[in-house]
């Protein structure tokens, strides 16, 4: 067990750091962003992003389909937007620079 004097010494020297670092938090956000991105990708497979037949369908048919299925269509695009935001969160750990090492030799 550390004595109070040793504990204070180690805290001053930053040898014993009990607070999570910013890198840890950013990595956790990246991890959960990947999980969310994959879950949203699976969900988006079950929602239509366009009318059946796509651009080859007649305009009146597409409007009729959109009127009948507007809730599902809006949900599909909301899932796509959330997926893109989650996927962007996976890049955050790649662009952060760790403060745990020095770059004196570079």
C-alpha positions as CSV (number, residue, x, y, z in Angstrom):
1,X,0.0,0.0,0.0
2,X,1.3,3.4,-0.9
3,X,2.0,5.9,1.9
4,X,0.6,9.4,1.5
5,X,4.0,10.8,0.9
6,X,4.8,8.3,-1.9
7,X,1.4,8.8,-3.4
8,X,1.8,12.6,-3.6
9,X,5.3,12.1,-5.0
10,X,4.1,9.8,-7.7
11,X,1.2,12.1,-8.6
12,X,3.5,15.1,-8.9
13,X,5.9,13.1,-11.1
14,X,2.8,11.9,-13.2
15,X,3.9,8.3,-12.7
16,X,0.6,7.4,-11.1
17,X,-2.3,8.8,-13.1
18,X,-5.7,7.7,-12.2
19,X,-7.7,9.8,-14.6
20,X,-8.6,8.3,-18.1
21,X,-6.8,10.1,-20.9
22,X,-8.4,11.8,-23.8
23,X,-7.0,9.1,-26.1
24,X,-8.9,6.5,-24.1
25,X,-12.2,8.4,-24.5
26,X,-11.6,9.0,-28.2
27,X,-10.9,5.3,-28.7
28,X,-14.1,4.3,-26.9
29,X,-16.1,6.7,-29.1
30,X,-14.4,5.1,-32.1
31,X,-15.2,1.6,-30.9
32,X,-18.9,2.3,-30.3
33,X,-19.1,4.2,-33.6
34,X,-18.0,1.0,-35.4
35,X,-20.6,-1.0,-33.5
36,X,-23.3,1.5,-34.3
37,X,-22.2,1.7,-38.0
38,X,-22.5,-2.0,-38.4
39,X,-25.8,-2.2,-36.7
40,X,-27.2,0.6,-38.8
41,X,-25.8,-1.0,-41.9
42,X,-27.7,-4.2,-41.1
43,X,-30.9,-2.2,-40.4
44,X,-30.6,-0.3,-43.6
45,X,-30.8,-3.6,-45.6
46,X,-34.4,-3.9,-44.6
47,X,-35.6,-0.4,-45.6
48,X,-36.1,0.8,-49.2
49,X,-34.2,3.9,-50.3
50,X,-36.2,4.2,-53.6
51,X,-39.4,3.1,-55.1
52,X,-39.5,-0.4,-56.6
53,X,-38.2,-0.2,-60.1
54,X,-36.0,2.8,-59.3
55,X,-35.7,5.4,-62.0
56,X,-37.2,3.1,-64.6
57,X,-40.6,3.2,-63.0
58,X,-43.1,5.8,-64.2
59,X,-43.2,9.1,-62.3
60,X,-46.8,8.6,-61.2
61,X,-46.0,5.1,-59.9
62,X,-43.1,6.5,-57.9
63,X,-45.3,9.3,-56.4
64,X,-48.0,6.8,-55.5
65,X,-45.5,4.5,-53.8
66,X,-43.9,7.4,-51.9
67,X,-47.4,8.6,-50.7
68,X,-48.2,5.1,-49.5
69,X,-44.8,4.4,-47.9
70,X,-43.6,7.8,-46.8
71,X,-42.9,6.7,-43.2
72,X,-40.7,3.8,-44.2
73,X,-38.9,5.9,-46.8
74,X,-38.2,8.7,-44.3
75,X,-37.0,6.1,-41.8
76,X,-34.6,4.6,-44.4
77,X,-33.0,7.9,-45.1
78,X,-32.7,8.8,-41.4
79,X,-30.9,5.5,-40.9
80,X,-28.6,6.3,-43.7
81,X,-27.8,9.7,-42.2
82,X,-27.1,8.2,-38.8
83,X,-25.0,5.5,-40.5
84,X,-22.8,8.2,-42.2
85,X,-22.4,10.0,-38.9
86,X,-21.4,6.8,-37.1
87,X,-19.0,5.9,-39.8
88,X,-17.4,9.3,-39.6
89,X,-16.9,8.7,-35.9
90,X,-14.7,5.7,-36.7
91,X,-12.1,8.0,-38.2
92,X,-11.5,9.9,-35.0
93,X,-9.1,7.5,-33.4
94,X,-7.0,7.4,-36.6
95,X,-6.4,11.2,-36.6
96,X,-5.6,11.7,-32.9
97,X,-2.0,11.8,-31.8
98,X,-1.2,10.0,-28.6
99,X,0.4,12.0,-25.9
100,X,2.0,8.9,-24.4
101,X,5.2,9.1,-26.5
102,X,7.6,11.8,-27.5
103,X,8.6,12.8,-31.0
104,X,12.1,14.2,-30.2
105,X,13.8,11.8,-32.6
106,X,11.7,12.7,-35.6
